[in-house]
Amino acid sequence: MKPVKAIYVDDEAPALDLISKYCASIDEIELLACFLDPTEAVIYERMDEVDLLILDIEMPGISGTEMVGLVPNGKLCIFITADPIHAAKAYDMDVIDYLVKPVFPERFLKAIQKATDYLKFTGLDQESDFLVFKSDYMVNKLPTKDILWIEGFGEYLKIITRFKQYMVLQRLSDFMEKNERLGFVRIHKSYIVHEKKVKSHNSQFVFLADEKQLPIGRKYKNCFK
């Protein structure tokens, strides 16, 4: 697997130096750039190449949490901060990991391994019948045959299986753009099903193999044609 391409943004120079040294000792990561000023990072000319954002949270001008929303979607993120009070916010954002300063090399390596595992599983998933996603700080690899349906809640979606439910920070539209090739069908503004789980359907409802009934939205009435 190719090294994970990352940038690190922190307004403290000693922190930049330390994390740069850690990255230099880890073969799985390529640190493309470091920034003291988050406004410079946002306009970084190689941002499209970046897989992973390593961000301080409390910075002048733009906070780390704000920066996540200013760069292209799809970037993994590790937060590094001196204040553990931000952990709840990081949890809500479903980042790969959250590190509290001082950051020790073993703990940093563990965070990088989480990122590489996620990207590795995602890459392997391209030609398979597995769905790879983050939920509760864990990378999950779930066979599509286990998924009963998926329900949207704004910025989040819920993946429902027979024995467990997973909340994922992702819009239904983004999910479909990435995973339609795996046999998923959007039937409603709030629902996605897998075509192999559909027992029957009419113009108004989809009937799943487990007797679950879901509505077909007016916009999606031709979803199975």
Secondary structure by P-SEA (a helix, b strand, c coil): ccccccccccccaaaaaaaaaaaaaccccccccccccaaaaaaccccccccccccccccccccaaaaaaaccccbbbbbbcccccaaaaaaaacccccccccccaaaaaaaaaaaaaaaaaaaaaccccbbbbbcccbbbbbccccccbbbbcccbbbbbcccbbbbbcccaaaaaaccccccccccccccccccccccccccccccccccbbbbbccccccccc
